[in-house]
Amino acid sequence: MISRRRFIGSLGVGAGGLLLSGCDRLNRSESFRGVLRSSEGLTMRAQRLITDRNTLAREFPESDLSPIFRSNGTSMPESPAYQALIPNGFADWRLAVDGLVQRPLSLSLAQLRAMPTRTQVTRHDCVEGWSAIGKWHGVPLKTVLEAAGLRDKTRYIVFHCADYYGAYPYYESIDLVDAFHPQTILAWGMNNRLLDVPHGAPLRLRVERQLGYKHAKYLMRVQAVDSLAGVYRGKGGYWEDSTDYAWYAGI
Amino acid sequence: MSASNAATLPEQRKVGAGPTDRRLVLRHQLPTRIWHWVNALVVFVMLMSGLMIFNAHPRLYWGSYGANYDKAWLVVGSTPATGFLEVAGVRINTTGVLGRWIDRRGVVVRRAFPYWATIPSSYNLAAGRRWHLAFAWLLALGLPFFWSVSLLNGHLQSDLAPRRDELSPRHIWDDIKDHARLRFPTGQAALRYNILQKLSYVGVVFLVLPLLVLTGLTMSPAVDTAWPWLPDLFGGRQSARSIHFILATLTTLFILVHLVMVVLAGPINEVRSMITGRFRIPQPPVGEEGQ
């Protein structure tokens, strides 16, 4: 006869094991993941409902700057084409602005820096859980998009980057609510200096109401599209395509 | 404990349980039972998927910012041969459980929480977040549901709210002694929550769980934009993340004590009362009548 204690103990272990393998099995089920994923839309609608489209993310005093703002993801893009741009300070780099626009643009760093500049001290929240406060200098994306003239069909702005993860380049996308937000800038400077390579030189996106992986670094091309379906693997970003990160990264 | 301070539960009036009644009485109303079991599932998923998210950055900070170069008050980490937990500078060896452990295939893994504590069981931040942020809706919506139903059906006023005399230090001390001696109430008294139960249930339902939801929301850059009072309330996003983790630890402790008490108090009767609502009134042992 097994003792009551052992019986209860084995029930506990058995229930725990069932729970674990059950959760793993559910996690592999595409339909269950579809149910989980449906909450992303709910979250996005709820957050948009409580936030005016122009409400600013908090801006901090300079005394709150992180002593060291760690870099994350790529710290040096491997492509020779990118690395060839570094020696003369990205003077040969150009940002392409194209897709569904009236006037495709090719902008140099000097041209972008000559445009109106917004400076903001904001908190960068990584999907992993850490936060760092930095000071960013850049041109509002809205200014660039208005210079190019978006066509009416445009629904998303896609950011193509110079860094690769294996065969795939990094990219990200946002919708027009975030693209025209006053704090959404194409940043060429950080903490009173030009952007360094680990933090995304020569140009990166700041989209302050979303998590860090949306803030694409090493920008090469800004593309206006009416759908994300045709862009790489269709989910709107490198991590969204490869590991099922949420496209809407407001939480 | 005397029978004179027995509050009359709405359930008792319906069933008419007397002091020596051996019949089953209605102990838990349907909304309470539904919320209990939905929450049992939801809280388990939240805790385990939360530990997966924690594993992505197993360091906790105070203030608005905090990353690898900043001072952490809690770190789960590893050396090549050991795993450790470091709290306020004090390092505890946790090899095999935290920081460095062996997975189901016998492979050494250097991550904070082990496979058996996380959803999913192998490292996957994206999936952990999918689970956590979907089930968070059930937790967040379940709370106001339970609060309002409990207010309307009287559960809150008659069962959960401590009475003034129960809050006297002497009464609380007597109840602590009863718990320490594993002396459980019988007869009518078994139909009421004792003061330690009331305080822990009220604490979890009205303090710990709502604060878990609020500190969770404070980690959202979008919610912080809409409701900047939230990071102010908790002292910054990283403080909110720390408080979130502490509250999750308290919730885990509550569940452990709760399960132990259910087993000690008679698991079949207790679990049945939470499934069907029916509870058999425990009788005092012969010779202890009226104690």
Boltz contact constraints between the chains, C-beta under 6 A:
constraints:
  - contact:
      token1: [A, 20]
      token2: [B, 121]
      max_distance: 6.0
  - contact:
      token1: [A, 23]
      token2: [B, 119]
      max_distance: 6.0
  - contact:
      token1: [A, 24]
      token2: [B, 120]
      max_distance: 6.0
  - contact:
      token1: [A, 24]
      token2: [B, 121]
      max_distance: 6.0
  - contact:
      token1: [A, 27]
      token2: [B, 120]
      max_distance: 6.0
  - contact:
      token1: [A, 27]
      token2: [B, 127]
      max_distance: 6.0
  - contact:
      token1: [A, 36]
      token2: [B, 130]
      max_distance: 6.0
  - contact:
      token1: [A, 36]
      token2: [B, 134]
      max_distance: 6.0
  - contact:
      token1: [A, 39]
      token2: [B, 134]
      max_distance: 6.0
  - contact:
      token1: [A, 39]
      token2: [B, 137]
      max_distance: 6.0
  - contact:
      token1: [A, 47]
      token2: [B, 222]
      max_distance: 6.0
  - contact:
      token1: [A, 50]
      token2: [B, 226]
      max_distance: 6.0
  - contact:
      token1: [A, 51]
      token2: [B, 225]
      max_distance: 6.0
  - contact:
      token1: [A, 51]
      token2: [B, 226]
      max_distance: 6.0
  - contact:
      token1: [A, 55]
      token2: [B, 225]
      max_distance: 6.0
  - contact:
      token1: [A, 57]
      token2: [B, 225]
      max_distance: 6.0
  - contact:
      token1: [A, 58]
      token2: [B, 228]
      max_distance: 6.0
  - contact:
      token1: [A, 66]
      token2: [B, 65]
      max_distance: 6.0
  - contact:
      token1: [A, 68]
      token2: [B, 69]
      max_distance: 6.0
  - contact:
      token1: [A, 70]
      token2: [B, 67]
      max_distance: 6.0
  - contact:
      token1: [A, 70]
      token2: [B, 68]
      max_distance: 6.0
  - contact:
      token1: [A, 125]
      token2: [B, 221]
      max_distance: 6.0
  - contact:
      token1: [A, 128]
      token2: [B, 56]
      max_distance: 6.0
  - contact:
      token1: [A, 128]
      token2: [B, 57]
      max_distance: 6.0
  - contact:
      token1: [A, 129]
      token2: [B, 56]
      max_distance: 6.0
  - contact:
      token1: [A, 129]
      token2: [B, 57]
      max_distance: 6.0
  - contact:
      token1: [A, 130]
      token2: [B, 57]
      max_distance: 6.0
  - contact:
      token1: [A, 130]
      token2: [B, 67]
      max_distance: 6.0
  - contact:
      token1: [A, 131]
      token2: [B, 65]
      max_distance: 6.0
  - contact:
      token1: [A, 131]
      token2: [B, 237]
      max_distance: 6.0
  - contact:
      token1: [A, 131]
      token2: [B, 238]
      max_distance: 6.0
  - contact:
      token1: [A, 132]
      token2: [B, 65]
      max_distance: 6.0
  - contact:
      token1: [A, 132]
      token2: [B, 67]
      max_distance: 6.0
  - contact:
      token1: [A, 133]
      token2: [B, 65]
      max_distance: 6.0
  - contact:
      token1: [A, 209]
      token2: [B, 221]
      max_distance: 6.0
  - contact:
      token1: [A, 209]
      token2: [B, 222]
      max_distance: 6.0
  - contact:
      token1: [A, 209]
      token2: [B, 225]
      max_distance: 6.0
  - contact:
      token1: [A, 243]
      token2: [B, 126]
      max_distance: 6.0
  - contact:
      token1: [A, 244]
      token2: [B, 126]
      max_distance: 6.0
  - contact:
      token1: [A, 245]
      token2: [B, 126]
      max_distance: 6.0
  - contact:
      token1: [A, 250]
      token2: [B, 220]
      max_distance: 6.0
  - contact:
      token1: [A, 250]
      token2: [B, 222]
      max_distance: 6.0
  - contact:
      token1: [A, 251]
      token2: [B, 220]
      max_distance: 6.0
